[in-house]
Amino acid sequence: MDTTARLRSLLAAPSPDATEIADQLDRLPSREAVTVGRSLGGRRIQRLLWDCSATNDPISVTDLLPADYEPMKPVRYYGKNSLPAFSVFEKICCRPPNDRIGPILWGYNETRIRPLIGPGYFVVHDTKGNSFGGAAFDYTALPD
């Protein structure tokens, strides 16, 4: 059984096991993990993945990019959302040149329709204790 089929099988279980799902993805080389992750489309599957991830500890800004990561050096996070079209995207993040406001990241979205919709700039900041989770991509704040 290939990895995508295995993940779909795990997600079809009455109580999907988040650890087993993570283990399956963690065993893959990065490019293959992106391909497999993006193949798991559909709102139902994405809802199951979201619900499974709720059992994990919340992430923080330093989980996304460690505090000692080089400022202004971009890192790409590959994703897929549940929109019916143009659902493949990348979030490009970096540490600002001076972390004067606390642990934050700057970033923008990359997608095939970026020329039409713009880059979608954001700031990532910790939201400990908030219903958003441990860190939020805040589109109301712009990198300065």
N, C-alpha and C positions, 0 to 999 in steps of 0.2 A: 504494500500500500504506500503510495507516495505521501509526502508530508502534507500537502493540501488536503488530501482525502482523510488522512489521519486526524488533522485538526478539525475538519468538519465532523468527523465521527466523535471526537472528544466533546465538541460543542453540542452535539445532539444528545448527549447524556442528560438524564434528568437533573443532575447537579454537576455541571462541568467543573473539572478540577483545574483551578488556575495554575497551580504548580506544575502540573503535567503539561499544560498548554505552553507555559513559559519554557519548560525544559525542551519541548519540541522545537520551539523557535530559537532558543539559545544554542542548540546544536548546529544550526545552519550557518554557513558563511554569510556575511552581511548582505551581499547582493541577493542571494537566494531568499533570505529572511524578508527582505523588502518585497520581492516578487510574490512570495507566498502570502505575506500579510496583505498586500494589495489585491490578491485574488479572493480574499475572504470578504467580498462585498455583500451588500444588502443590509437593510436596516435591522433585520432580525439577528443576523450574525454579529453585526457591530454592537447591538444592544447586549447580546450574550457576552461578548468580549469586555464591554464596559462593566457589566455586572460582575464578571469574574475578577476584573482588576480592582474592584472595590475592596477586596479582601487584603490587598497589599497595603503596606505603609504608604502614606502620602509622599510624593516626591517634593524635592525642594530645588531651588535654583542651582545649588551646588551639586545636586544629583545630575542635572542636565549638563552643566559645565563646572568642573572643579574650580575652587577659588584661585588656584595657581595656574589656571589655563591662560595662555597668552592673550592679552587684550586685542580686540579687533581681528582675531583669527577666526574666520567663519567655520561653523559646523552645520552640516545638513541633517535634518531629521525628515525622514520620508514618511508620508502618510496617505491615507485614503479616508475620505469622509463619506457620509451617507447621502449626499446630494445625488439626484438622478443623473446629472451630467457634470463633466469636469471635476470628478471627485478625487483625482490624483493630484497631490500637492507636495511641496517641500517647505519646511520652515527652516530658514537660514538664521542662525543665532550667533551672537558673539558677546563677549564681555566688553563693556564700554572701556574707553581708554583710562578712565579714572573711576573706580568703584566708590565714588564719594557719597552715593545715596544708599549704600548698603548693597547686599547681593542682588543685582539685577542683571538682566540680559537685554540686549537690543536685537531686533530682528525684523524680517519681512517674509512674505510668502512668495513662493515661486510656483507658477502654474502655466499651463499652455495658453491660458487666456489673460495672462498678466498684462499684455499690451492693451487689452480692452478695459480691465477692471483696476489696474494699478497694483502696486506691490503689497498693500495691506501691512503697513508698518505696525509694530507692536513693541511693548516692553513686557518682559516676564519678571514677575516679582513673587516673593513668597506670600502665601495667604494662609498661614498656619491657623488651624481652628475654624476656617471658613468652609462653607458648603461647597466651594469651588474645588477643594482639595488642597494639596500642599503648595502648589504654585499655579499661577494663572497667566495666560497670554492676554494681556490687556491692550485692546485696540483703541481705547480712549486716551492712552498715553503714547506719546511719540518719542522715539530716541532723540536725545538732544545733544 
